[in-house]
Amino acid sequence: MFILYSFLLTVAFIILSPLFLVRREKYAAGFWQRMGVLPEFEQNGKPVIWLHCVSVGEANAARTLVEEIRRQFPEYRLIVSTTTKTGQDLAEKIFSGKAETIFYFPYDWRFSVRRALVNFKPNIVLLMETELWFNFIREAGKSGAVIAIVNGRLSDKSFRRYSYIKKFMQRVLSRVDLALMQTPADAKRLTELGIRGNKVKITGNIKFDQHFENSELTEIFRRRFAVSADAMLIVAASTHAPEERLVLEAFKQIWKSEPEKLPRLLIAPRHPERFAEVAEQIRKTGYNWVRRSEKESEQDAAAEIILLDSIGELRAIYPLAEIVFVGGSLIPHGGQSVLEPAVCGKAIVTGFYTANFAAAVAEFKSHDALVQLPQTDERYVSEKLSEVFRKLLCDEEQREELGANALAVMRENRGATAKTIENLKPFLHVQNAQ
């Protein structure tokens, strides 16, 4: 089965190879590192922890874990890998000085995986949020490294997909030494795929442990874009197509209603390759607008719409918002995380599709800590969204209550990082003793 998997992976690679030329910045970034050609990592006798974060979300989630690893296990060398370019850019920014090296995760062929493992010789591998790369897990296990899934989650969709190859998944998961899952449902799904139950623990979601940082960048944005209560800011975060269009239509409807105070809108697309596309959509609206990437100008303070076309800066924007719409939720994508704006105590709005974060959204809804739109025909989504925005813009008390409830949910659910460290300690102590 591993041979068939590698063959199919090669076929897919060949078919998709034109993307390396057409969209080089995204798909060809770190190509040689992905092939296993990595900077030499000199061994000095100290044990190595390899932490893998797929992209921006996982890298942000790992902040508290990295802090605790460095505090409690200073004798370990920490290395961090990512899959995406955006994840790599953010990891280099937030883990600089904390990780000894930051690099691209290898393509999942045996030769590229083995090169990376030989180069780094990790004692323990931490895979954030159930990154199940079959050859990597097999080869890492063969190398003698401990393999742990950290902050693991497994959606219904992923579970159904893996269920078609259940016997193979059982073989893969036999190499996993520890699976620290976010919820009982995640743990149950992984167990049903074949991992031994005594390897699975429920530790909660590490993202609840993040804390608000009033960064210098937040103040730079506040000054540059003249953010104030006189023109309340709506943030559309991590949006996917066609959500920008729907949000812009809702924004137009708000302005047509002539509220006492006209709001402003900031759009932060989830994927950088869509920045130009979204910029063109905004341009066609006729509103006064600016891009974050452009040189600072007098127009910034008067802009009605701001395009956040940058990586890793959205967290600095949340403190400035009155309302945060969390994207990926108006389409069957499954939604993006609501936890980042929650830690800033903001009024949060989502669409109906939130399967990717079902447990978190259910927790927030049960505490009246967010507003979720009902499932609606796309023709009426903008109207429903504008109604919610208008109501919240006019009701400061409700905004504050939603934000306070959201922050309370965050505080009540903290502790996953500590539980994760406690469950990792036996493996880290064993490795250190060796």
C-alpha positions in Angstrom: 0.0 0.0 0.0 2.9 2.4 0.7 4.2 1.7 -2.8 0.8 2.5 -4.3 0.6 5.7 -2.2 4.0 6.8 -3.4 3.1 6.1 -7.0 -0.1 8.1 -6.8 1.7 10.9 -5.1 4.2 11.0 -8.0 1.4 11.0 -10.5 -0.3 13.9 -8.8 3.0 15.7 -8.6 3.6 15.4 -12.3 0.1 16.5 -13.2 0.3 19.6 -10.9 3.9 20.4 -11.9 2.8 23.3 -14.3 1.8 25.2 -11.2 5.5 25.4 -10.2 5.9 27.6 -13.3 2.6 29.5 -13.3 2.5 30.2 -9.6 6.1 29.8 -8.6 5.9 32.0 -5.5 3.4 29.7 -3.8 4.1 26.2 -5.2 7.9 26.4 -5.9 8.9 28.1 -2.6 11.4 25.9 -0.7 11.4 23.3 -3.5 14.8 21.9 -2.8 14.2 21.8 1.0 11.0 19.9 0.2 13.1 17.5 -1.8 15.2 16.9 1.3 18.2 19.1 0.3 18.6 21.0 3.6 21.2 23.2 5.2 23.6 21.1 7.2 22.5 20.7 10.8 25.5 20.1 13.0 24.8 17.5 15.7 26.2 18.5 19.1 24.8 15.6 21.3 21.7 17.5 22.4 18.3 15.9 21.7 16.1 17.5 19.0 12.4 18.3 18.9 10.9 18.7 15.4 7.7 20.7 15.5 5.6 20.7 12.3 3.1 23.4 11.6 1.3 23.2 8.3 0.5 26.9 7.8 -0.3 30.2 9.5 -3.1 28.8 11.8 -0.9 26.0 13.2 2.1 28.3 13.6 0.0 30.8 15.6 -1.5 28.0 17.7 2.0 26.7 18.5 3.2 29.9 20.1 2.3 28.9 23.7 3.6 25.4 23.2 7.0 26.7 21.9 7.2 29.0 24.9 6.6 26.1 27.3 9.0 23.8 25.5 11.8 26.3 25.7 11.0 27.1 29.3 10.7 23.6 30.6 13.1 21.7 28.3 16.0 24.1 27.5 18.3 21.2 27.0 16.4 20.3 23.7 17.1 21.9 20.4 13.9 23.0 18.7 13.4 22.9 14.9 10.2 24.0 13.1 8.9 23.0 9.7 5.9 24.3 7.7 4.2 23.2 4.5 3.1 26.5 3.0 5.0 29.7 2.2 2.7 31.8 4.3 3.3 29.5 7.2 7.1 29.7 6.6 7.0 33.5 6.5 5.1 33.6 9.8 7.2 31.0 11.5 10.4 32.9 10.6 8.9 35.9 12.2 7.5 34.5 15.5 10.0 31.7 16.1 13.1 33.5 15.3 15.5 33.1 18.2 13.4 30.3 19.6 13.9 27.6 17.0 17.4 26.7 15.7 16.2 26.4 12.2 12.9 26.9 10.3 12.5 25.0 7.0 10.0 23.4 4.6 8.5 20.0 5.4 9.7 17.4 2.9 7.6 16.0 0.1 6.2 12.7 1.3 8.5 10.4 -0.7 10.8 8.0 1.2 14.0 9.5 -0.3 13.1 13.1 0.6 11.8 12.2 4.0 14.9 10.1 4.8 17.2 12.9 3.8 15.4 15.3 6.2 15.4 12.7 9.0 19.1 11.9 8.5 20.0 15.6 8.5 18.2 16.5 11.7 18.0 13.2 13.6 15.0 14.2 15.7 14.4 12.5 19.0 10.7 13.5 19.0 8.4 14.8 16.2 5.4 16.9 17.1 2.7 17.0 14.4 0.3 19.9 14.9 -3.4 19.1 14.2 -3.2 15.7 12.7 -0.9 16.0 9.8 -0.9 12.4 8.7 1.8 12.1 6.0 2.1 8.4 5.6 5.7 7.9 4.4 7.0 10.5 6.9 5.3 8.8 9.9 6.6 5.4 8.7 10.2 6.6 8.2 10.2 8.7 11.3 9.1 5.7 13.3 11.7 3.5 11.7 14.4 6.1 12.7 13.5 5.7 16.3 11.9 9.1 16.8 8.9 9.4 19.0 5.9 10.6 17.0 3.2 12.7 18.7 0.1 14.3 17.3 -0.4 17.6 19.2 -3.6 19.7 19.4 -5.1 17.0 17.1 -8.4 17.3 15.4 -10.1 15.1 12.9 -13.2 16.4 11.1 -16.1 14.2 10.0 -15.0 14.8 6.4 -11.4 13.7 7.0 -12.6 10.7 9.0 -14.9 9.5 6.2 -12.0 9.9 3.7 -9.6 7.9 5.8 -12.2 5.3 6.5 -11.9 4.0 2.9 -8.4 2.9 3.7 -9.0 1.9 7.3 -6.6 -1.1 7.4 -3.8 1.0 5.9 -4.5 3.8 8.4 -4.2 1.3 11.2 -0.7 0.5 9.9 0.2 4.1 9.7 -1.2 5.0 13.1 0.7 2.1 14.8 3.8 4.2 14.4 2.2 7.1 16.4 3.3 7.0 20.0 0.9 9.6 21.4 -2.2 11.4 20.1 -3.2 14.5 22.1 -6.7 15.4 20.7 -8.8 18.5 21.1 -12.2 16.9 21.9 -13.7 13.5 22.7 -15.2 13.4 19.2 -11.7 13.9 17.7 -10.3 11.1 19.9 -13.2 8.8 19.0 -12.7 9.2 15.3 -9.0 8.6 15.5 -9.5 5.5 17.6 -12.0 4.2 15.1 -9.3 4.5 12.4 -7.2 2.0 14.3 -4.9 3.8 16.8 -4.7 2.0 20.2 -6.9 3.7 22.8 -4.2 4.0 25.4 -2.2 6.2 23.1 -5.0 8.8 22.9 -5.5 11.6 25.4 -7.9 14.6 25.3 -6.1 17.8 26.1 -8.3 20.5 24.7 -7.5 23.2 22.1 -4.1 24.9 22.5 -5.5 28.0 20.7 -7.6 28.8 23.8 -4.3 29.5 25.6 -3.2 32.3 23.4 -3.2 35.7 25.0 -3.8 39.2 23.8 -0.7 41.3 23.0 -1.2 45.0 22.5 1.6 45.1 19.9 3.4 48.0 18.4 2.0 47.0 15.1 -1.6 47.6 16.4 -0.7 51.1 17.3 0.9 51.7 13.9 -2.3 50.5 12.2 -4.4 52.7 14.5 -2.4 55.8 13.6 -2.0 55.1 9.9 -5.6 54.3 9.2 -7.0 56.7 11.9 -9.2 54.1 13.5 -11.6 55.6 16.0 -15.1 55.1 17.4 -16.4 57.8 15.0 -16.0 55.3 12.1 -16.4 51.8 13.6 -14.3 49.2 11.9 -15.8 45.9 10.6 -13.1 43.3 9.9 -13.8 40.5 7.4 -11.1 38.0 8.4 -9.6 35.1 6.5 -12.2 35.3 3.6 -12.6 32.9 0.7 -14.2 33.5 -2.6 -17.0 34.6 -3.0 -17.2 35.9 0.5 -15.5 39.2 -0.3 -18.3 40.0 -2.8 -20.9 39.1 -0.3 -19.3 41.2 2.4 -18.9 44.2 0.1 -22.6 43.9 -0.9 -23.6 43.9 2.8 -21.4 46.9 3.4 -23.1 48.8 0.6 -26.5 48.0 2.1 -25.4 49.4 5.4 -24.2 52.6 3.8 -27.5 53.0 1.8 -29.4 52.8 5.1 -27.6 56.0 6.1 -26.6 55.1 9.7 -25.7 57.9 12.2 -22.0 56.8 11.9 -20.8 55.3 8.6 -18.6 52.3 9.3 -15.4 51.3 7.6 -14.4 47.8 6.3 -11.2 45.9 6.4 -10.9 42.8 4.3 -8.2 40.2 4.9 -8.3 37.4 2.3 -7.2 34.0 3.5 -4.8 33.3 0.6 -2.2 35.7 -0.7 -2.6 34.7 -4.3 -6.1 36.2 -4.2 -4.9 39.7 -3.1 -5.0 41.1 -6.6 -8.4 39.6 -7.4 -9.9 41.0 -4.2 -8.3 44.4 -4.9 -10.0 44.5 -8.2 -13.4 43.7 -6.6 -12.9 46.5 -4.1 -11.9 49.0 -6.9 -15.1 48.3 -8.8 -17.2 49.3 -5.8 -16.3 53.0 -6.2 -15.4 53.4 -2.5 -12.3 55.2 -1.4 -9.9 52.3 -0.6 -6.3 51.6 0.2 -4.0 48.6 0.4 -1.8 47.8 3.4 1.1 47.0 1.1 1.1 50.4 -0.5 3.3 53.3 0.8 1.6 55.2 3.6 -0.3 58.3 2.4 -2.9 60.8 3.5 -5.6 58.7 1.8 -5.1 56.0 4.5 -6.9 57.9 7.2 -9.9 58.6 4.9 -10.2 55.2 3.3 -13.7 53.6 3.6 -12.3 50.1 2.7 -8.8 48.7 3.7 -7.3 45.6 2.0 -5.0 43.8 4.4 -2.7 42.3 1.7 0.0 41.1 4.1 0.9 37.9 6.0 0.8 37.4 9.8 -0.6 40.8 10.7 -4.3 40.0 11.2 -3.8 39.4 14.9 -2.7 43.0 15.2 -5.9 44.3 13.6 -8.4 42.5 15.8 -8.0 45.0 18.8 -9.1 47.8 16.5 -12.3 46.1 15.3 -15.8 46.6 16.6 -17.1 43.6 14.7 -15.2 40.6 13.3 -16.7 38.4 10.6 -14.8 35.2 10.4 -14.5 33.9 6.9 -14.6 30.5 5.3 -18.1 30.2 6.9 -20.4 31.4 4.1 -19.4 28.6 1.9 -18.9 24.8 2.6 -15.3 25.3 3.4 -15.9 24.7 7.1 -14.9 28.1 8.6 -11.7 29.6 10.1 -10.9 29.9 13.8 -13.0 32.3 15.9 -10.5 32.1 18.8 -8.1 34.9 17.6 -10.8 37.7 17.7 -12.3 36.1 20.9 -9.1 36.6 22.8 -9.4 40.3 22.0 -12.9 40.4 23.4 -14.6 41.3 20.0 -18.1 40.8 18.8 -17.8 37.8 16.4 -20.1 36.9 13.4 -19.8 33.7 11.4 -21.7 32.0 8.6 -23.4 28.7 8.8 -20.5 26.5 7.7 -18.2 26.0 10.7 -17.6 22.2 10.6 -13.8 22.8 10.9 -14.3 24.3 14.3 -17.6 22.7 15.3 -16.7 22.2 19.0 -15.4 25.7 19.5 -18.4 27.3 17.8 -20.8 25.2 19.8 -19.1 26.3 23.0 -19.3 30.0 22.0 -22.9 29.7 20.9 -23.9 28.1 24.2 -22.4 31.1 26.0 -24.0 33.7 23.7 -20.5 34.6 22.6 -21.0 34.9 18.8 -23.6 35.5 16.2 -24.0 32.7 13.6 -26.0 33.3 10.5 -28.6 30.6 9.6 -28.1 28.6 6.5 -29.4 30.8 3.7 -29.6 30.8 0.0 -26.7 32.7 -1.4 -29.0 35.2 -3.0 -30.0 36.4 0.5 -26.7 36.1 2.4 -25.6 39.7 1.9 -29.0 40.9 3.1 -28.8 38.7 6.3 -25.2 39.8 6.9 -26.0 43.5 6.6 -28.9 43.1 9.0 -26.6 41.5 11.6 -23.9 44.2 11.0 -26.4 47.0 11.3 -27.9 45.7 14.5 -24.5 45.3 16.1 -23.3 48.7 14.9 -26.3 50.3 16.6 -26.1 48.3 19.8 -23.0 49.0 21.7 -24.2 47.0 24.7 -24.7 43.9 22.6 -21.3 44.2 21.1 -19.7 44.6 24.5 -21.7 41.6 25.9 -20.7 39.4 22.9 -17.0 40.4 23.3 -17.0 39.9 27.1 -18.7 36.4 26.7 -16.2 35.4 24.0 -13.2 36.4 26.3 -14.8 34.5 29.2 -15.1 31.4 27.0 -11.4 31.7 26.2 -10.5 31.9 29.8 -12.7 29.0 30.9 -11.1 26.7 28.3 -7.5 27.4 28.9 -5.0 24.8 30.0 -4.4 22.7 26.9 -0.8 23.7 26.7 -0.1 22.6 30.2 -1.9 19.3 29.6 0.1 18.8 26.4 3.4 19.3 28.2 2.4 16.9 31.0 1.6 14.2 28.5 4.9 14.8 26.6 7.1 14.8 29.7 7.5 11.0 29.9 8.7 10.9 26.3 10.9 13.9 26.7 12.5 12.7 29.9 13.1 9.2 28.4 14.8 10.8 25.4 16.8 13.1 27.6 17.9 10.2 29.8 19.2 8.4 26.7 
